[in-house]
Amino acid sequence: MNDPSNSLPFMTPEAMADLVRLRQVRDRIDRDYAEPMDVAGMARIAHMSPAHFSRTFRAAYGESPYSYLATRRMERAMALLRQGTSVTEACVAVGWTSLGSFSARFSEIVGEPPSRYRARDHRELRAIPPCMIATVTRPRRAE
């Protein structure tokens, strides 16, 4: 018989518990992306040291916690800019405190400055179902 408790024999109970806590932090980032967050605070939520949290998060999700947060913020900023929101308003709405840092990070992640992205014609996205927009427009880092 298949024993469900043995479905991942290579994972210890501690590793499974770590994954659960990492998912809770990732869900928090997805939900509260505009709130001030730092790695130390995220690590506290996961009940881990900041260094262990960062290593474990990267191993689980393929990017650092801060990088994941920045990507979430940029995805939301992209949506706001496509709707005609000003660059400054989008910057503040997604939790960035410096317009210069926001613009530099946006350019790094998205590949063009936010003002150019905002000015671009986004009509081609109208043909895509709303549930797929995030997948289609998700920034892809060149790493």
DSSP file (Angstrom, degrees, kcal/mol; ACC not computed):
  #  RESIDUE AA STRUCTURE BP1 BP2  ACC     N-H-->O    O-->H-N    N-H-->O    O-->H-N    TCO  KAPPA ALPHA  PHI   PSI    X-CA   Y-CA   Z-CA
    1    1 A M              0   0    0      0, 0.0     2,-0.6     0, 0.0     0, 0.0   0.000 360.0 360.0 360.0 149.7    0.0    0.0    0.0
    2    2 A N        -     0   0    0      3,-0.0     3,-0.1     2,-0.0     5,-0.1  -0.738 360.0-152.0 -82.1 119.7    1.0    3.6   -0.6
    3    3 A D    >   -     0   0    0     -2,-0.6     3,-2.1     1,-0.1     4,-0.0  -0.848   2.7-153.4 -93.5 113.2    1.6    5.3    2.7
    4    4 A P  G >  S+     0   0    0      0, 0.0     3,-1.5     0, 0.0     4,-0.2   0.807  94.6  60.6 -58.5 -29.8    0.9    9.1    2.2
    5    5 A S  G 3  S+     0   0    0      1,-0.3     3,-0.2     2,-0.1    -2,-0.0   0.665 105.3  49.5 -71.8 -13.1    3.3    9.9    5.1
    6    6 A N  G <  S+     0   0    0     -3,-2.1    -1,-0.3     1,-0.1    -3,-0.1   0.171  76.5 106.8-107.4  16.0    6.1    8.3    3.1
    7    7 A S  S <  S+     0   0    0     -3,-1.5    -1,-0.1     1,-0.3    -2,-0.1   0.768  90.1  32.8 -70.4 -24.2    5.3   10.1   -0.2
    8    8 A L  S >  S+     0   0    0     -3,-0.2     3,-2.0    -4,-0.2    -1,-0.3  -0.614  70.6 166.3-126.5  72.0    8.4   12.3    0.2
    9    9 A P  T 3  S+     0   0    0      0, 0.0    -1,-0.1     0, 0.0    -2,-0.1   0.716  72.5  61.7 -64.2 -19.4   10.9   10.0    1.9
   10   10 A F  T 3  S+     0   0    0     -3,-0.1     2,-0.5    -4,-0.1    -4,-0.0   0.553  91.1  80.9 -82.9  -7.3   13.8   12.3    1.2
   11   11 A M  S <  S-     0   0    0     -3,-2.0    -3,-0.1     4,-0.0     0, 0.0  -0.867  72.3-142.9-104.5 128.0   12.3   15.2    3.2
   12   12 A T     >  -     0   0    0     -2,-0.5     4,-2.2     1,-0.1     5,-0.2  -0.428  28.8-109.9 -77.5 160.5   12.6   15.3    6.9
   13   13 A P  H  > S+     0   0    0      0, 0.0     4,-2.2     0, 0.0     5,-0.1   0.859 121.6  54.7 -57.7 -34.4    9.7   16.6    9.0
   14   14 A E  H  > S+     0   0    0      2,-0.2     4,-2.3     1,-0.2     5,-0.1   0.906 107.1  49.2 -66.3 -41.1   11.8   19.7    9.8
   15   15 A A  H  > S+     0   0    0      2,-0.2     4,-2.1     1,-0.2    -1,-0.2   0.889 110.8  50.2 -65.6 -39.0   12.4   20.4    6.1
   16   16 A M  H  X S+     0   0    0     -4,-2.2     4,-2.0     2,-0.2    -2,-0.2   0.913 109.8  50.6 -63.9 -42.2    8.6   20.0    5.4
   17   17 A A  H  X S+     0   0    0     -4,-2.2     4,-2.2     1,-0.2    -2,-0.2   0.896 108.5  52.8 -63.2 -39.5    7.9   22.5    8.3
   18   18 A D  H  X S+     0   0    0     -4,-2.3     4,-2.6     1,-0.2    -1,-0.2   0.918 108.0  51.0 -60.2 -43.7   10.4   24.9    6.8
   19   19 A L  H  X S+     0   0    0     -4,-2.1     4,-2.3     1,-0.2    -2,-0.2   0.882 108.1  52.1 -62.6 -38.6    8.6   24.7    3.4
   20   20 A V  H  X S+     0   0    0     -4,-2.0     4,-1.8     2,-0.2    -1,-0.2   0.933 112.1  45.6 -62.5 -45.3    5.3   25.4    5.1
   21   21 A R  H  X S+     0   0    0     -4,-2.2     4,-2.0     1,-0.2    -2,-0.2   0.874 111.0  53.1 -67.7 -36.4    6.8   28.5    6.8
   22   22 A L  H  X S+     0   0    0     -4,-2.6     4,-2.8     1,-0.2    -1,-0.2   0.908 108.1  50.9 -63.0 -40.9    8.4   29.6    3.6
   23   23 A R  H  X S+     0   0    0     -4,-2.3     4,-2.8     1,-0.2    -2,-0.2   0.880 107.1  54.0 -64.2 -37.1    5.1   29.4    1.8
   24   24 A Q  H  X S+     0   0    0     -4,-1.8     4,-1.9     2,-0.2    -1,-0.2   0.909 110.8  46.0 -62.8 -41.1    3.5   31.5    4.5
   25   25 A V  H  X S+     0   0    0     -4,-2.0     4,-2.6     2,-0.2    -2,-0.2   0.924 112.2  50.5 -67.0 -43.5    6.1   34.2    4.0
   26   26 A R  H  X S+     0   0    0     -4,-2.8     4,-2.6     1,-0.2    -2,-0.2   0.912 110.3  50.0 -61.8 -41.3    5.7   34.0    0.2
   27   27 A D  H  X S+     0   0    0     -4,-2.8     4,-2.1     2,-0.2    -1,-0.2   0.888 109.9  51.6 -62.1 -38.2    1.9   34.3    0.6
   28   28 A R  H  X S+     0   0    0     -4,-1.9     4,-3.4     2,-0.2    -2,-0.2   0.911 109.7  48.9 -64.8 -42.6    2.5   37.4    2.9
   29   29 A I  H  < S+     0   0    0     -4,-2.6     4,-0.5     1,-0.2    -2,-0.2   0.933 111.5  49.8 -61.6 -45.5    4.7   39.0    0.2
   30   30 A D  H  < S+     0   0    0     -4,-2.6     3,-0.3     1,-0.2    -1,-0.2   0.876 119.9  37.0 -60.2 -38.1    2.1   38.3   -2.5
   31   31 A R  H  < S+     0   0    0     -4,-2.1     3,-0.2     1,-0.2    -2,-0.2   0.893 128.0  30.8 -82.5 -42.6   -0.6   39.8   -0.3
   32   32 A D  S >< S+     0   0    0     -4,-3.4     3,-2.2    -5,-0.2    -1,-0.2  -0.103  71.3 137.1-113.3  34.2    1.2   42.7    1.4
   33   33 A Y  T 3  S+     0   0    0     -4,-0.5    -1,-0.2    -3,-0.3     4,-0.1   0.759  71.8  55.9 -54.2 -29.3    3.8   43.6   -1.3
   34   34 A A  T 3  S+     0   0    0     -3,-0.2    -1,-0.3     2,-0.1    -2,-0.1   0.601  89.8  92.4 -82.9 -10.7    3.2   47.4   -0.7
   35   35 A E  S <  S-     0   0    0     -3,-2.2     2,-0.2    -6,-0.1    -3,-0.0  -0.497  94.4 -91.8 -79.7 151.4    4.0   47.2    3.0
   36   36 A P        +     0   0    0      0, 0.0     2,-0.3     0, 0.0    -1,-0.1  -0.459  57.2 170.9 -62.1 130.0    7.5   47.8    4.2
   37   37 A M        -     0   0    0     -2,-0.2     2,-0.3    -4,-0.1     3,-0.0  -0.998  14.9-178.4-142.5 143.0    9.3   44.5    4.4
   38   38 A D     >  -     0   0    0     -2,-0.3     4,-2.3     1,-0.1     5,-0.2  -0.919  41.7-106.6-134.9 166.3   12.9   43.4    5.0
   39   39 A V  H  > S+     0   0    0     -2,-0.3     4,-2.8     1,-0.2     5,-0.2   0.878 118.1  55.6 -61.8 -38.9   14.6   40.1    5.1
   40   40 A A  H  > S+     0   0    0      1,-0.2     4,-1.9     2,-0.2    -1,-0.2   0.913 109.9  46.1 -61.3 -42.1   15.0   40.1    8.9
   41   41 A G  H  > S+     0   0    0      2,-0.2     4,-1.7     1,-0.2    -2,-0.2   0.896 112.7  49.4 -66.8 -40.3   11.2   40.6    9.3
   42   42 A M  H  X S+     0   0    0     -4,-2.3     4,-1.7     1,-0.2    -2,-0.2   0.905 109.3  53.0 -63.8 -40.5   10.4   37.9    6.8
   43   43 A A  H  X>S+     0   0    0     -4,-2.8     5,-2.4     1,-0.2     4,-0.5   0.881 105.2  54.6 -63.1 -38.1   12.8   35.6    8.6
   44   44 A R  H ><5S+     0   0    0     -4,-1.9     3,-1.0     1,-0.2    -1,-0.2   0.911 105.9  52.1 -61.7 -41.0   11.0   36.3   11.9
   45   45 A I  H 3<5S+     0   0    0     -4,-1.7    -1,-0.2     1,-0.3    -2,-0.2   0.888 113.0  45.0 -60.4 -38.4    7.7   35.3   10.3
   46   46 A A  H 3<5S-     0   0    0     -4,-1.7    -1,-0.3     2,-0.1    -2,-0.2   0.474 110.9-123.6 -84.4  -2.4    9.4   32.0    9.2
   47   47 A H  T <<5S+     0   0    0     -3,-1.0     2,-0.3    -4,-0.5    -3,-0.2   0.923  72.8 116.8  58.1  46.0   11.0   31.5   12.6
   48   48 A M  S   <S-     0   0    0     -5,-2.4    -1,-0.2    -6,-0.1    -2,-0.1  -0.909  73.8 -97.0-135.4 161.8   14.4   31.3   11.0
   49   49 A S     >  -     0   0    0     -2,-0.3     4,-3.1     1,-0.1     5,-0.2  -0.489  42.5-111.9 -71.1 153.3   17.6   33.3   11.1
   50   50 A P  H  > S+     0   0    0      0, 0.0     4,-2.6     0, 0.0     5,-0.2   0.894 116.9  48.2 -56.1 -41.2   17.9   35.8    8.2
   51   51 A A  H  > S+     0   0    0      2,-0.2     4,-2.3     1,-0.2     5,-0.2   0.939 114.6  44.1 -66.7 -45.9   20.8   33.9    6.6
   52   52 A H  H  > S+     0   0    0      1,-0.2     4,-2.8     2,-0.2     5,-0.2   0.910 114.0  51.7 -64.4 -41.4   19.1   30.5    6.9
   53   53 A F  H  X S+     0   0    0     -4,-3.1     4,-3.0     2,-0.2     5,-0.2   0.937 110.2  48.2 -59.9 -47.6   15.8   32.1    5.7
   54   54 A S  H  X S+     0   0    0     -4,-2.6     4,-2.3    -5,-0.2    -2,-0.2   0.924 114.5  45.2 -61.4 -45.4   17.5   33.6    2.6
   55   55 A R  H  X S+     0   0    0     -4,-2.3     4,-2.2     2,-0.2    -1,-0.2   0.930 116.3  45.7 -63.0 -45.2   19.3   30.4    1.7
   56   56 A T  H  X S+     0   0    0     -4,-2.8     4,-2.1     2,-0.2    -2,-0.2   0.897 112.6  50.2 -67.7 -40.8   16.2   28.3    2.2
   57   57 A F  H  X S+     0   0    0     -4,-3.0     4,-3.0    -5,-0.2     6,-0.4   0.933 111.8  48.2 -62.2 -46.6   13.9   30.7    0.3
   58   58 A R  H  X S+     0   0    0     -4,-2.3     4,-2.2    -5,-0.2    -2,-0.2   0.904 111.6  49.9 -61.5 -41.5   16.3   30.8   -2.7
   59   59 A A  H  < S+     0   0    0     -4,-2.2    -1,-0.2    -5,-0.2    -2,-0.2   0.882 117.1  41.2 -64.5 -37.3   16.6   27.0   -2.7
   60   60 A A  H  < S+     0   0    0     -4,-2.1    -2,-0.2    -5,-0.2    -1,-0.2   0.880 130.8  21.7 -78.5 -39.0   12.8   26.7   -2.7
   61   61 A Y  H  < S-     0   0    0     -4,-3.0    -3,-0.2     2,-0.3    -2,-0.2   0.438  97.5-117.8-117.0  -1.4   11.8   29.5   -5.1
   62   62 A G  S  < S+     0   0    0     -4,-2.2     2,-0.3    -5,-0.3    -4,-0.2   0.513  86.6  62.6  80.9   3.2   14.9   30.1   -7.2
   63   63 A E  S    S-     0   0    0     -6,-0.4    -2,-0.3    -5,-0.0    -1,-0.1  -0.982  89.3 -90.3-153.3 161.4   15.4   33.7   -6.1
   64   64 A S     >  -     0   0    0     -2,-0.3     4,-2.4     1,-0.1     5,-0.2  -0.261  39.4-112.1 -69.5 160.0   16.2   35.7   -3.0
   65   65 A P  H  > S+     0   0    0      0, 0.0     4,-2.4     0, 0.0     5,-0.2   0.910 119.0  49.6 -59.5 -41.7   13.3   36.9   -0.8
   66   66 A Y  H  > S+     0   0    0      1,-0.2     4,-2.7     2,-0.2     5,-0.2   0.903 110.4  50.0 -65.6 -39.8   14.1   40.5   -1.7
   67   67 A S  H  > S+     0   0    0      2,-0.2     4,-2.3     1,-0.2    -1,-0.2   0.903 110.2  50.6 -63.1 -41.5   14.2   39.7   -5.4
   68   68 A Y  H  X S+     0   0    0     -4,-2.4     4,-2.3     2,-0.2    -2,-0.2   0.927 111.6  48.0 -61.8 -45.2   10.8   38.0   -5.1
   69   69 A L  H  X S+     0   0    0     -4,-2.4     4,-2.5     1,-0.2    -2,-0.2   0.923 111.2  50.5 -61.4 -45.2    9.3   41.0   -3.3
   70   70 A A  H  X S+     0   0    0     -4,-2.7     4,-2.4     1,-0.2    -1,-0.2   0.892 109.8  50.9 -61.6 -39.8   10.8   43.4   -5.9
   71   71 A T  H  X S+     0   0    0     -4,-2.3     4,-2.5     2,-0.2    -1,-0.2   0.919 109.6  49.7 -64.9 -43.4    9.3   41.3   -8.7
   72   72 A R  H  X S+     0   0    0     -4,-2.3     4,-2.0     1,-0.2    -2,-0.2   0.929 112.0  48.7 -59.1 -44.8    5.9   41.3   -7.1
   73   73 A R  H  X S+     0   0    0     -4,-2.5     4,-2.5     1,-0.2    -2,-0.2   0.904 111.6  49.1 -62.9 -40.9    6.0   45.0   -6.7
   74   74 A M  H  X S+     0   0    0     -4,-2.4     4,-2.8     2,-0.2    -1,-0.2   0.877 107.1  55.1 -68.3 -36.9    7.1   45.5  -10.3
   75   75 A E  H  X S+     0   0    0     -4,-2.5     4,-1.8     2,-0.2    -1,-0.2   0.932 112.2  43.7 -59.3 -44.4    4.3   43.3  -11.6
   76   76 A R  H  X S+     0   0    0     -4,-2.0     4,-2.3     2,-0.2    -2,-0.2   0.900 112.6  52.1 -68.9 -40.0    1.8   45.4   -9.8
   77   77 A A  H  X S+     0   0    0     -4,-2.5     4,-2.9     1,-0.2     5,-0.2   0.902 107.2  53.6 -61.6 -40.6    3.5   48.6  -11.0
   78   78 A M  H  X S+     0   0    0     -4,-2.8     4,-2.3     1,-0.2    -1,-0.2   0.921 108.7  49.1 -59.7 -43.6    3.3   47.4  -14.5
   79   79 A A  H  X S+     0   0    0     -4,-1.8     4,-1.2     2,-0.2    -2,-0.2   0.919 112.4  47.8 -62.6 -43.3   -0.4   46.8  -14.2
   80   80 A L  H  <>S+     0   0    0     -4,-2.3     5,-2.2     1,-0.2     3,-0.3   0.910 111.6  49.8 -64.3 -41.9   -0.9   50.3  -12.8
   81   81 A L  H ><5S+     0   0    0     -4,-2.9     3,-1.4     1,-0.2    -1,-0.2   0.876 106.3  55.5 -66.0 -37.0    1.2   51.9  -15.5
   82   82 A R  H 3<5S+     0   0    0     -4,-2.3    -1,-0.2     1,-0.3    -2,-0.2   0.806 105.2  54.4 -63.6 -27.5   -0.8   50.1  -18.2
   83   83 A Q  T 3<5S-     0   0    0     -4,-1.2    -1,-0.3    -3,-0.3    -2,-0.2   0.474 126.7-101.5 -84.9  -2.2   -3.9   51.7  -16.7
   84   84 A G  T < 5 +     0   0    0     -3,-1.4    -3,-0.2     1,-0.3    -2,-0.1   0.504  67.4 153.9  97.6   4.8   -2.4   55.1  -17.0
   85   85 A T      < -     0   0    0     -5,-2.2    -1,-0.3    -6,-0.2    -2,-0.0  -0.385  50.9-104.7 -62.8 143.3   -1.3   55.7  -13.5
   86   86 A S     >  -     0   0    0      1,-0.1     4,-2.6    -2,-0.0     5,-0.2  -0.279  24.7-115.0 -67.1 158.6    1.7   58.1  -13.2
   87   87 A V  H  > S+     0   0    0      1,-0.2     4,-2.5     2,-0.2     5,-0.1   0.910 116.9  50.6 -61.3 -42.9    5.1   56.7  -12.5
   88   88 A T  H  > S+     0   0    0      2,-0.2     4,-2.2     1,-0.2    -1,-0.2   0.923 111.5  47.2 -62.6 -44.8    5.2   58.5   -9.2
   89   89 A E  H  > S+     0   0    0      1,-0.2     4,-2.5     2,-0.2    -1,-0.2   0.898 113.0  48.9 -64.5 -40.2    1.8   57.2   -8.1
   90   90 A A  H  X S+     0   0    0     -4,-2.6     4,-1.6     2,-0.2     6,-0.2   0.915 108.9  54.1 -64.9 -41.7    2.7   53.7   -9.2
   91   91 A C  H  <>S+     0   0    0     -4,-2.5     5,-2.2    -5,-0.2     3,-0.3   0.942 114.3  39.7 -56.1 -51.3    6.0   53.9   -7.3
   92   92 A V  H ><5S+     0   0    0     -4,-2.2     3,-1.4     1,-0.2    -1,-0.2   0.885 111.1  58.5 -68.0 -39.9    4.3   54.9   -4.0
   93   93 A A  H 3<5S+     0   0    0     -4,-2.5    -1,-0.2     1,-0.3    -2,-0.2   0.790 106.8  47.5 -63.5 -28.7    1.4   52.5   -4.5
   94   94 A V  T 3<5S-     0   0    0     -4,-1.6    -1,-0.3    -3,-0.3    -2,-0.2   0.355 123.7 -98.2 -98.6   7.0    3.7   49.5   -4.7
   95   95 A G  T < 5S+     0   0    0     -3,-1.4     2,-0.3     1,-0.3    -3,-0.2   0.588  74.0 139.8  96.0  10.2    5.7   50.4   -1.6
   96   96 A W      < -     0   0    0     -5,-2.2    -1,-0.3    -6,-0.2    -2,-0.1  -0.680  32.3-167.2 -85.8 143.0    8.8   52.0   -3.1
   97   97 A T  S    S+     0   0    0     -2,-0.3     2,-0.5     1,-0.2    -1,-0.1   0.582  71.1  56.1-105.3 -12.7   10.0   55.1   -1.2
   98   98 A S     >  -     0   0    0      1,-0.1     4,-2.6    -7,-0.1    -1,-0.2  -0.979  61.9-157.8-125.2 121.8   12.4   56.5   -3.7
   99   99 A L  H  > S+     0   0    0     -2,-0.5     4,-2.7     1,-0.2     5,-0.2   0.884  97.1  52.4 -63.6 -38.3   11.4   57.3   -7.3
  100  100 A G  H  > S+     0   0    0      2,-0.2     4,-2.3     1,-0.2    -1,-0.2   0.926 111.8  44.8 -63.8 -44.7   15.0   57.0   -8.5
  101  101 A S  H  > S+     0   0    0      2,-0.2     4,-2.7     1,-0.2     5,-0.2   0.900 113.5  51.5 -65.2 -40.6   15.4   53.6   -6.9
  102  102 A F  H  X S+     0   0    0     -4,-2.6     4,-3.0     2,-0.2     5,-0.2   0.947 111.4  46.4 -59.9 -49.1   12.1   52.5   -8.3
  103  103 A S  H  X S+     0   0    0     -4,-2.7     4,-2.4     1,-0.2    -2,-0.2   0.900 113.9  48.0 -63.4 -41.4   12.9   53.6  -11.8
  104  104 A A  H  X S+     0   0    0     -4,-2.3     4,-2.0    -5,-0.2    -1,-0.2   0.933 115.5  43.9 -65.0 -45.0   16.3   52.0  -11.7
  105  105 A R  H  X S+     0   0    0     -4,-2.7     4,-2.7     2,-0.2     5,-0.3   0.896 112.4  53.0 -68.3 -39.5   15.0   48.7  -10.4
  106  106 A F  H  X>S+     0   0    0     -4,-3.0     4,-3.4    -5,-0.2     5,-0.7   0.939 110.5  47.6 -58.5 -47.8   12.0   48.8  -12.8
  107  107 A S  H  X5S+     0   0    0     -4,-2.4     4,-1.4     1,-0.2    -1,-0.2   0.891 113.0  49.3 -61.2 -39.8   14.4   49.3  -15.7
  108  108 A E  H  <5S+     0   0    0     -4,-2.0    -2,-0.2    -5,-0.2    -1,-0.2   0.917 120.9  33.8 -64.9 -44.4   16.6   46.4  -14.5
  109  109 A I  H  <5S+     0   0    0     -4,-2.7    31,-0.2    -5,-0.1    -2,-0.2   0.914 129.1  32.4 -80.4 -45.1   13.7   44.0  -14.0
  110  110 A V  H  <5S-     0   0    0     -4,-3.4    -3,-0.2    -5,-0.3    -2,-0.2   0.772 101.2-122.9 -88.9 -28.1   11.4   45.0  -16.9
  111  111 A G  S  <<S+     0   0    0     -4,-1.4    -4,-0.2    -5,-0.7    -3,-0.1   0.477  83.2  57.2  99.6   1.7   14.0   46.0  -19.4
  112  112 A E  S    S-     0   0    0     -6,-0.4    -2,-0.2     0, 0.0    -1,-0.2  -0.977  92.9 -86.6-156.2 156.6   12.8   49.6  -20.0
  113  113 A P     >  -     0   0    0      0, 0.0     4,-2.4     0, 0.0     3,-0.3  -0.274  39.4-116.6 -64.5 152.9   12.1   52.7  -17.9
  114  114 A P  H  > S+     0   0    0      0, 0.0     4,-2.7     0, 0.0     5,-0.2   0.854 113.9  56.2 -61.1 -34.8    8.7   53.0  -16.3
  115  115 A S  H  > S+     0   0    0      2,-0.2     4,-1.8     1,-0.2     5,-0.1   0.898 110.1  45.0 -64.9 -38.7    7.8   56.1  -18.3
  116  116 A R  H  > S+     0   0    0     -3,-0.3     4,-1.4     2,-0.2    -1,-0.2   0.908 113.0  50.9 -69.9 -41.1    8.5   54.3  -21.6
  117  117 A Y  H  < S+     0   0    0     -4,-2.4     3,-0.4     1,-0.2    -2,-0.2   0.925 110.9  49.3 -60.3 -44.0    6.6   51.2  -20.4
  118  118 A R  H  < S+     0   0    0     -4,-2.7    -1,-0.2     1,-0.2    -2,-0.2   0.888 111.7  48.6 -61.8 -40.6    3.6   53.5  -19.5
  119  119 A A  H  < S+     0   0    0     -4,-1.8    -1,-0.2    -5,-0.2    -2,-0.2   0.705  91.0 102.7 -74.9 -20.3    3.7   55.3  -22.9
  120  120 A R  S  < S-     0   0    0     -4,-1.4     2,-0.5    -3,-0.4    -3,-0.0  -0.235  84.7-103.5 -64.8 152.5    3.8   52.0  -24.8
  121  121 A D        +     0   0    0      1,-0.1     3,-0.2     2,-0.0    -1,-0.1  -0.677  37.4 178.3 -77.7 121.0    0.7   50.7  -26.5
  122  122 A H    >   +     0   0    0     -2,-0.5     3,-1.6     1,-0.1     4,-0.3   0.138  44.3 114.6-109.9  17.6   -0.7   47.8  -24.5
  123  123 A R  G >   +     0   0    0      1,-0.3     3,-1.8     2,-0.2     4,-0.4   0.789  64.3  70.5 -61.1 -27.5   -3.8   47.1  -26.6
  124  124 A E  G >  S+     0   0    0      1,-0.3     3,-0.9    -3,-0.2    -1,-0.3   0.774  90.0  63.3 -62.0 -23.2   -2.4   43.6  -27.5
  125  125 A L  G X  S+     0   0    0     -3,-1.6     3,-1.5     1,-0.2    -1,-0.3   0.668  82.4  78.3 -75.2 -15.4   -3.1   42.6  -23.9
  126  126 A R  G <  S+     0   0    0     -3,-1.8    -1,-0.2    -4,-0.3    -2,-0.2   0.797  88.0  58.3 -62.5 -27.0   -6.8   43.1  -24.3
  127  127 A A  G <  S+     0   0    0     -3,-0.9    -1,-0.3    -4,-0.4    -2,-0.2   0.573  91.0  86.9 -79.4  -8.8   -7.0   39.8  -26.2
  128  128 A I  S <  S-     0   0    0     -3,-1.5     5,-0.1    -4,-0.1    -3,-0.0  -0.782  89.7-110.1 -95.7 131.8   -5.6   37.9  -23.2
  129  129 A P    >>  -     0   0    0      0, 0.0     3,-2.5     0, 0.0     4,-0.7  -0.313  28.0-119.4 -57.6 140.1   -8.0   36.7  -20.5
  130  130 A P  H >> S+     0   0    0      0, 0.0     3,-0.7     0, 0.0     4,-0.5   0.802 112.3  62.1 -52.7 -32.3   -7.5   38.7  -17.3
  131  131 A C  H 34 S+     0   0    0      1,-0.2     4,-0.2     2,-0.1     3,-0.0   0.677 107.7  44.4 -69.4 -14.9   -6.6   35.5  -15.4
  132  132 A M  H <> S+     0   0    0     -3,-2.5     4,-2.3     2,-0.1     3,-0.3   0.533  86.5  90.4-103.9  -9.8   -3.5   35.1  -17.7
  133  133 A I  H <X S+     0   0    0     -4,-0.7     4,-2.8    -3,-0.7     5,-0.2   0.904  85.7  52.1 -56.6 -46.0   -2.3   38.7  -17.8
  134  134 A A  H  X S+     0   0    0     -4,-0.5     4,-0.8     1,-0.2    -1,-0.2   0.884 111.9  47.1 -60.4 -38.3    0.1   38.2  -14.7
  135  135 A T  H  4 S+     0   0    0     -3,-0.3     3,-0.3    -4,-0.2    -1,-0.2   0.917 115.6  44.2 -68.5 -42.7    1.6   35.2  -16.4
  136  136 A V  H  < S+     0   0    0     -4,-2.3    -2,-0.2     1,-0.2    -1,-0.2   0.858 120.3  39.7 -71.8 -36.2    2.1   36.8  -19.7
  137  137 A T  H  < S+     0   0    0     -4,-2.8    -1,-0.2    -5,-0.2    -2,-0.2   0.454  81.0 129.3 -96.2  -0.2    3.4   40.1  -18.4
  138  138 A R     <  -     0   0    0     -4,-0.8   -66,-0.1    -3,-0.3    -3,-0.0  -0.328  66.4-112.2 -59.4 127.9    5.6   38.7  -15.6
  139  139 A P        -     0   0    0      0, 0.0     2,-0.6     0, 0.0   -29,-0.1  -0.354  25.8-149.5 -61.5 138.4    9.1   40.2  -15.8
  140  140 A R        -     0   0    0    -31,-0.2     2,-0.2   -30,-0.1    -2,-0.0  -0.950  12.7-139.5-112.3 115.4   11.8   37.7  -16.8
  141  141 A R        -     0   0    0     -2,-0.6     2,-1.2     1,-0.1   -32,-0.1  -0.485   7.4-134.8 -75.1 141.0   15.2   38.5  -15.4
  142  142 A A              0   0    0     -2,-0.2    -1,-0.1     1,-0.2    -2,-0.0  -0.768 360.0 360.0 -92.9  89.3   18.2   38.0  -17.5
  143  143 A E              0   0    0     -2,-1.2    -1,-0.2     0, 0.0    -2,-0.0   0.390 360.0 360.0-113.2 360.0   20.4   36.2  -15.0
